[in-house]
Amino acid sequence: MTTADKQPGKRDSFGSSFGVLVVLFVGWKLGRDNVFDELTNGGTFNLPPWILKTILFLIRFVAPAALLAIAIFQIHE
């Protein structure tokens, strides 16, 4: 039985919290070169450098903030 089953209208924020950890790991611990390697399929798919830098910025800064905001709003519902 989940938290949502016990309290109607409440959701479990575990998914958002786990998502934040994954995004933080990919953005900071995995490293820029490994992320670029994964995004370009080992260099076989060429993307302009500005797209790669934008994606890395989104992974490092925007995605964790958005997922934390979702988790906070789920807790306060």
C-alpha positions as CSV (number, residue, x, y, z in Angstrom):
1,M,0.0,0.0,0.0
2,T,1.4,3.4,-1.0
3,T,1.1,6.7,0.7
4,A,-1.3,7.8,-2.0
5,D,-3.6,4.9,-1.0
6,K,-3.6,5.9,2.6
7,Q,-4.2,9.6,2.1
8,P,-6.3,10.6,-0.9
9,G,-4.8,13.6,-2.7
10,K,-1.3,12.9,-1.4
11,R,1.5,11.6,-3.6
12,D,4.7,9.9,-2.7
13,S,7.6,12.2,-3.4
14,F,10.1,9.3,-3.7
15,G,10.1,9.5,-7.5
16,S,11.0,13.1,-7.5
17,S,13.7,12.7,-4.9
18,F,15.2,9.8,-6.8
19,G,15.1,11.8,-10.0
20,V,17.0,14.6,-8.3
21,L,19.7,12.2,-7.3
22,V,20.0,10.7,-10.8
23,V,20.2,14.1,-12.4
24,L,22.8,15.3,-9.9
25,F,24.9,12.2,-10.6
26,V,24.6,12.5,-14.4
27,G,25.3,16.2,-14.3
28,W,28.2,16.4,-11.9
29,K,29.7,13.0,-11.1
30,L,29.5,11.3,-14.5
31,G,31.5,14.1,-16.1
32,R,31.2,16.2,-19.1
33,D,33.0,13.9,-21.5
34,N,31.0,10.9,-20.5
35,V,27.7,12.8,-20.9
36,F,28.7,14.1,-24.3
37,D,29.8,10.6,-25.3
38,E,26.4,9.2,-24.3
39,L,24.5,12.0,-26.1
40,T,26.4,11.6,-29.3
41,N,26.4,7.8,-29.2
42,G,30.2,7.6,-28.9
43,G,30.7,10.4,-31.5
44,T,28.7,8.8,-34.3
45,F,25.9,11.4,-34.0
46,N,27.3,14.9,-34.3
47,L,25.6,17.7,-32.5
48,P,26.7,21.3,-32.5
49,P,28.8,22.2,-29.4
50,W,26.2,24.8,-28.2
51,I,23.5,22.1,-28.1
52,L,25.7,19.9,-26.0
53,K,26.6,22.7,-23.6
54,T,22.9,23.7,-23.3
55,I,21.8,20.1,-22.5
56,L,24.6,19.9,-19.9
57,F,23.5,23.2,-18.3
58,L,19.9,21.9,-18.2
59,I,20.9,18.7,-16.6
60,R,23.1,20.4,-14.0
61,F,21.0,23.3,-13.0
62,V,17.5,23.4,-14.4
63,A,16.4,19.8,-13.9
64,P,17.4,19.5,-10.3
65,A,15.7,22.7,-9.4
66,A,12.5,21.7,-11.3
67,L,12.5,18.2,-9.6
68,L,13.0,19.7,-6.2
69,A,10.1,22.1,-6.8
70,I,7.9,19.2,-7.8
71,A,8.9,17.3,-4.7
72,I,8.2,20.3,-2.4
73,F,4.8,21.0,-4.0
74,Q,3.9,17.3,-3.6
75,I,4.7,17.4,0.1
76,H,2.7,20.5,0.6
77,E,-0.5,19.2,-1.2
